[in-house]
């Protein structure tokens, strides 16, 4: 791949950034010196970026088959603004997605395997969901076929061969080395359930039911609970009494105004008064499959934990709720440890490699960014 082709595309990104951030002076410099070069024909019709994009529409899989896996299409270039090395790893004929987030890393625990989404074909036919070698070379099938959403996976925190995969009403343990798949637990599925990973001791998987928690009414205390936004998750609306419907009946997301309030941990409403988020879910033992329903805090701030401990929250009661273990304690340190024990549902859609050299981006197509040079490190930060 010739550098001129890469520079031209990257330069366009700089021009776009200048427009977006309203910097007419810098845009004028680029326009007068280089804008004419942005639209010339690709000097390399085979290895240029345009050529790669054009060929990505229908991929000749038979040409990419090598022994036990598919080869990848790798395009490597440097961002013109910051010098970041970007790896465009692969495209599939459908909308591809790296399916990674801070709670479900693309990498296994020792960084030897990367998980990718997207439909590709091999000698066995079409399959969605693939495993890639850590040198970004071969693609191969995971132990289970037809994966519809790789954000439902969670790598074991210690064993690099194991990941857990969540189907509605079922949790599977998959061994990528042996191909063995074991059913860990099954339950009556919930309308909106989601796995956010393993507990800190690697012993349990936590299933949120519903994804995003539940709103319930509460009595504010002297200390104001900060209105902190939780990324992702759509909390369930309270029932008529200001408490929570049973998770099996939870399919009514509360839309708040202003819109950003649905991300906060507390809000004020006309119908229920002050409301607060609680986390409801299943604690699943990875060895025995034993399931324990729990209600837990969603953040670790003292003001929030004090409401949990003081009885000022309208916790759900009645039929179906008796089996739930509500994490309440007069000791705020103990409550904080409980909050920290569970995997967080607050997240972003990137994940770093275990050595923190690369960052996987949840995007189309699959992208990895080299964020650190282990040999020398950056000469100077472009942000300083």
C-alpha positions in Angstrom: 0.0 0.0 0.0 1.6 3.3 -1.1 1.7 6.1 1.4 0.2 8.7 -0.9 -3.1 6.9 -1.0 -3.2 6.7 2.8 -2.1 10.4 3.3 -4.9 11.5 1.0 -7.6 9.7 2.9 -6.2 10.7 6.3 -5.9 14.3 5.1 -9.6 14.3 4.4 -10.2 13.4 8.0 -8.3 16.5 9.1 -10.3 18.7 6.8 -13.6 17.2 8.1 -12.4 17.8 11.7 -11.6 21.4 10.9 -15.1 21.9 9.5 -16.7 20.2 12.5 -14.9 22.3 15.1 -15.2 25.5 13.1 -11.5 26.3 12.5 -11.6 28.3 9.2 -8.0 29.5 9.4 -6.6 25.9 9.5 -9.1 24.8 6.9 -7.8 27.6 4.6 -4.2 26.4 5.0 -5.2 22.9 4.1 -7.4 24.0 1.2 -4.8 26.2 -0.4 -2.0 23.7 -0.1 -3.5 20.2 -0.4 -7.3 20.3 -1.1 -6.7 19.8 -4.8 -4.9 16.5 -4.1 -7.9 15.1 -2.2 -9.8 14.3 -5.4 -7.2 12.9 -7.7 -7.4 9.3 -8.8 -6.0 6.6 -6.5 -2.4 6.2 -7.7 -2.5 2.5 -6.6 -5.5 0.7 -8.0 -4.6 -2.6 -6.2 -3.3 -1.7 -2.8 -4.9 1.8 -2.3 -7.6 2.2 0.3 -10.2 2.8 -2.3 -9.3 -0.5 -3.9 -9.7 -2.3 -0.6 -13.0 -0.7 0.1 -14.3 -1.6 -3.4 -13.3 -5.2 -3.1 -14.9 -5.5 0.4 -18.4 -5.7 -1.0 -18.3 -9.3 -2.0 -15.3 -11.1 -0.6 -14.0 -14.1 -2.6 -13.7 -16.4 0.5 -12.1 -19.3 -1.4 -9.1 -17.1 -2.0 -8.8 -16.3 1.7 -9.0 -19.9 2.9 -5.7 -21.2 4.4 -5.6 -24.6 6.2 -7.6 -24.2 9.4 -9.0 -20.7 9.0 -9.7 -17.6 6.9 -7.0 -14.9 6.3 -7.9 -11.3 7.1 -7.8 -8.1 5.1 -5.4 -5.8 6.9 -5.1 -2.2 6.1 -2.6 -0.3 8.4 -2.1 3.5 8.4 -1.3 6.4 10.7 -3.8 9.1 11.7 -2.6 12.4 10.4 -3.7 14.4 13.4 -2.1 12.4 16.2 0.1 9.8 14.5 -1.9 6.9 15.9 -1.4 3.6 14.1 -4.8 2.3 12.9 -5.4 -1.4 11.9 -8.5 -1.9 9.8 -8.6 -5.7 10.4 -11.4 -7.1 8.3 -14.6 -6.5 6.5 -17.5 -8.9 6.0 -20.1 -8.6 3.2 -22.7 -7.5 5.9 -22.4 -4.7 8.4 -19.5 -5.8 10.5 -19.0 -4.9 14.1 -16.1 -5.4 16.4 -18.6 -6.1 19.2 -16.4 -4.9 22.1 -17.0 -2.7 25.1 -15.2 -2.1 28.4 -17.3 -4.9 30.0 -16.7 -7.4 27.2 -13.2 -7.2 26.0 -12.4 -8.2 22.4 -9.3 -9.9 23.8 -9.1 -13.0 26.0 -7.2 -12.7 29.3 -3.7 -13.2 27.9 -4.3 -11.4 24.7 -3.8 -14.4 22.5 -7.3 -14.3 20.8 -9.5 -11.5 19.5 -13.3 -12.0 19.0 -15.0 -10.4 16.0 -18.5 -10.3 14.8 -19.8 -10.3 11.2 -20.9 -13.0 8.7 -18.2 -14.8 6.8 -18.0 -18.1 4.9 -15.8 -21.1 5.2 -15.9 -24.6 3.8 -18.8 -25.4 6.3 -20.9 -22.5 5.1 -21.9 -19.1 6.5 -21.3 -18.2 10.2 -21.6 -15.1 12.3 -18.9 -14.6 15.0 -15.2 -15.4 14.6 -12.0 -15.7 16.6 -8.8 -14.1 15.3 -5.2 -14.8 16.2 -3.4 -12.2 18.3 -1.1 -11.4 15.3 -4.3 -10.4 13.4 -4.0 -13.2 10.9 -6.3 -16.3 10.8 -10.0 -16.2 11.5 -11.7 -19.4 12.8 -15.1 -20.4 14.2 -15.8 -20.2 17.9 -17.1 -23.4 19.6 -20.7 -22.3 19.1 -22.2 -21.3 15.8 -24.7 -18.6 14.8 -23.7 -16.1 17.4 -26.1 -13.2 17.0 -24.5 -10.7 19.5 -20.9 -11.0 20.7 -21.6 -8.3 23.3 -23.2 -11.2 25.1 -19.8 -12.8 25.8 -17.5 -12.6 28.8 -14.0 -13.9 28.8 -12.8 -15.8 31.9 -10.6 -13.5 34.0 -8.0 -16.2 34.5 -8.3 -19.0 31.9 -7.5 -17.7 28.3 -9.4 -20.6 26.7 -12.7 -20.0 28.4 -15.5 -17.5 27.6 -19.1 -17.4 28.7 -21.9 -16.8 26.3 -25.4 -15.6 27.2 -28.5 -16.7 25.3 -31.9 -15.6 26.5 -32.7 -18.0 29.4 -29.3 -19.8 29.2 -25.6 -19.4 30.1 -23.0 -21.4 28.2 -19.3 -22.0 29.0 -17.2 -22.4 25.8 -13.6 -23.6 25.5 -11.9 -22.2 22.4 -9.1 -24.7 22.6 -11.0 -28.0 22.9 -14.3 -26.9 21.4 -16.2 -28.1 24.4 -19.5 -26.3 25.3 -21.1 -26.7 28.7 -24.5 -25.4 29.8 -23.9 -23.6 33.1 -27.5 -22.6 34.0 -30.9 -22.2 32.6 -33.9 -20.1 33.8 -37.2 -18.7 32.6 -36.1 -15.9 30.3 -36.8 -12.3 31.1 -38.0 -9.6 28.6 -34.8 -7.6 28.9 -31.9 -9.5 30.3 -28.1 -8.9 29.8 -24.8 -10.2 31.1 -22.2 -7.6 32.0 -19.4 -10.0 33.0 -18.0 -11.9 36.0 -17.7 -10.9 39.6 -14.3 -9.7 40.9 -13.4 -13.1 42.3 -14.2 -14.8 38.9 -16.7 -17.1 40.6 -20.1 -15.7 39.5 -21.7 -14.3 36.3 -24.2 -11.5 36.9 -27.3 -11.3 34.8 -29.1 -7.9 34.9 -32.9 -8.3 34.8 -33.8 -5.9 33.3 -30.8 -4.3 31.5 -30.3 -0.9 33.1 -32.0 -1.5 36.4 -35.3 -0.3 37.8 -36.6 3.0 39.0 -38.3 3.1 42.4 -39.5 5.9 44.6 -37.4 7.1 47.6 -37.1 9.7 50.3 -34.2 12.1 49.7 -31.9 12.7 52.7 -29.9 15.6 53.9 -27.0 14.7 51.6 -27.9 15.2 47.9 -27.2 12.2 45.7 -25.2 13.5 42.7 -27.0 13.1 39.3 -24.4 10.9 37.7 -25.1 9.6 34.2 -24.8 5.8 33.8 -23.8 4.9 30.2 -26.2 2.5 28.5 -29.0 0.6 30.1 -32.7 1.5 30.0 -34.3 1.5 33.4 -37.7 0.1 34.1 -40.5 2.4 35.1 -42.0 2.1 38.6 -45.4 0.5 39.1 -48.4 2.4 40.4 -47.2 2.2 44.0 -43.8 3.7 43.1 -42.1 0.3 43.6 -40.9 -2.1 40.9 -42.8 -4.7 38.8 -41.5 -8.2 38.9 -38.6 -8.6 36.4 -40.6 -11.2 34.4 -43.1 -8.4 33.8 -40.5 -5.6 33.3 -40.9 -4.4 29.7 -41.8 -0.7 30.2 -38.8 1.6 29.9 -39.3 5.0 31.5 -38.7 7.9 29.1 -37.7 11.0 31.1 -37.6 14.7 30.2 -35.0 16.1 29.7 -33.8 13.0 27.8 -30.5 12.8 29.6 -32.2 12.1 32.9 -32.7 8.4 32.0 -29.0 8.0 32.4 -28.9 9.5 35.9 -29.2 7.5 39.1 -31.9 9.8 40.6 -34.6 12.0 39.1 -37.8 13.9 40.0 -41.1 13.0 38.5 -44.7 14.3 38.8 -46.2 10.8 39.0 -43.9 9.2 41.6 -42.0 12.1 43.1 -38.3 11.5 43.6 -37.1 8.2 42.0 -33.8 6.3 42.3 -32.2 3.4 40.4 -31.6 0.0 41.8 -29.9 -3.0 40.2 -31.9 -6.2 40.0 -30.5 -9.5 38.7 -29.3 -13.0 39.0 -26.0 -14.1 40.6 -25.1 -17.3 38.8 -22.4 -19.7 40.2 -20.2 -20.7 37.3 -19.3 -24.1 38.8 -22.6 -25.3 40.2 -25.1 -23.3 38.2 -26.9 -22.2 41.4 -28.9 -19.0 40.9 -29.5 -16.3 43.5 -31.7 -13.3 42.8 -30.3 -10.1 44.2 -31.0 -6.3 44.5 -27.7 -4.3 44.5 -26.5 -0.7 44.4 -25.6 0.8 41.0 -23.0 3.3 42.1 -20.6 3.6 45.1 -21.2 7.2 46.2 -21.8 7.6 50.0 -25.0 9.6 49.5 -26.5 6.9 47.3 -25.3 4.0 49.6 -26.7 5.9 52.6 -30.2 5.8 51.0 -29.7 2.1 50.5 -28.8 1.5 54.1 -31.3 3.8 55.8 -34.6 2.3 54.6 -35.5 5.4 52.5 -35.8 3.4 49.3 -39.2 1.8 48.3 -37.8 -1.7 47.7 -40.1 -4.1 45.9 -42.1 -6.5 48.1 -44.8 -9.1 47.6 -45.3 -12.1 45.3 -42.1 -13.1 43.6 -39.9 -10.7 45.5 -39.4 -12.8 48.7 -36.6 -14.8 47.2 -34.5 -11.7 46.4 -31.5 -10.9 48.6 -31.5 -7.1 49.1 -28.0 -5.8 49.8 -28.6 -3.5 52.8 -26.2 -2.8 55.6 -25.5 0.0 58.1 -21.8 -0.3 57.1 -21.2 1.9 54.0 -17.8 0.3 53.4 -19.5 -3.1 53.2 -22.0 -1.8 50.8 -19.3 -0.2 48.7 -17.4 -3.6 48.6 -20.7 -5.2 47.4 -21.0 -2.6 44.7 -17.4 -3.2 43.6 -17.9 -7.0 43.6 -20.3 -6.9 40.7 -19.3 -6.1 37.2 -20.3 -2.6 36.3 -23.0 -1.8 33.8 -21.6 1.6 33.2 -19.4 1.3 30.2 -18.0 2.7 27.0 -17.7 0.9 23.7 -14.0 0.4 23.6 -11.7 -2.2 25.2 -7.9 -2.2 25.6 -5.7 -5.2 25.0 -4.2 -6.8 28.2 -0.9 -5.1 27.6 -2.6 -1.7 26.9 -0.9 -1.4 23.5 -4.0 -1.6 21.4 -7.5 -0.3 21.8 -10.4 -2.1 20.2 -13.2 0.1 18.9 -16.8 -1.0 18.6 -17.3 0.1 15.1 -17.9 -0.8 11.4 -15.6 -2.2 10.2 -13.5 -3.8 12.9 -10.8 -1.4 14.0 -7.9 -1.6 16.4 -5.8 1.4 17.3 -2.2 1.2 18.5 -2.3 3.5 21.5 1.2 2.9 22.9 4.6 1.9 21.6 6.1 -0.6 24.0 9.6 0.0 22.6 10.0 3.8 22.8 6.7 5.4 23.7 5.4 8.6 22.1 8.0 11.4 21.6 5.5 14.1 22.5 1.8 14.2 23.4 -0.1 16.0 20.6 -2.5 17.3 23.2 0.1 19.3 25.1 
